[in-house]
Amino acid sequence: MKQMLGLWRDTWWLWTVFLAMTVVFALFVGSFFLLLLPCLPVTFIYFAFNRYDSDGNEKADLGS
């Protein structure tokens, strides 16, 4: 759980923009974009568990 809190702490603004863009596209372009809504949490969880340790801190060895 701390991994997800760490990712949210560092990238909350980005996920808010993704959500807003998805809703705007769904309203103005087509409802097809609503299919992206279930993809956002899956992607969020994937990055949280791969980029953050169990204490919610970013892993140091990502580049090596």
N, C-alpha and C positions, 0 to 999 in steps of 0.2 A: 504494500500500500504506500510505503514511503517513496518508492520509485515514482509512482504516479503524482504524488504531491510535489516531488522535486521537479519533475517535468512541467507540471502546471505552474509552479513558482517561476520557472525560467521562461516559459513560452506561452503564458496565458493569452497574451495579446494576439499571437499568431493563430491560435485555435479559435479565438473569438472572431477574427477576420475570416477564417475558413467557414465558420458557421454562418456568418452574415452574408458572405458571398454566395453560399449555397442557397440560402433562402431567397436572396435577391434574384439569382438566376432562375430559381424555380418559379418565382412570381412573374418575371418578365420574359423569360425565354421558353420555359416549358417545365412541366412537372417531372420530367425525366430526371432532373437534377436532384430531386428528393431522394433518389436512390443513393446519393452520396452520403446522406445522413448516417446510415448504419456503418459506413466505411470509416468515418471519423473516429469513433471510439476504438475501433480495432487498431487503427494506425497509431492512435495515442498510446494504447497499452503496449503495442509492439515496441515503440521507441522508448517508452518509460522503462521497460524491463531490459532493454539492450544498452541503454545509455546511462542508467543510474544504478547505484549499488543499493543494498538493502537498507541503508541509512538515509537514502534520498539525496546523496551527493553524486555529482557527475563522476563517472569512472575516469581515471587518469590515463589508462593505457589504450585509449581509443585509436590513436594514430599509429600505433606500432604493430 
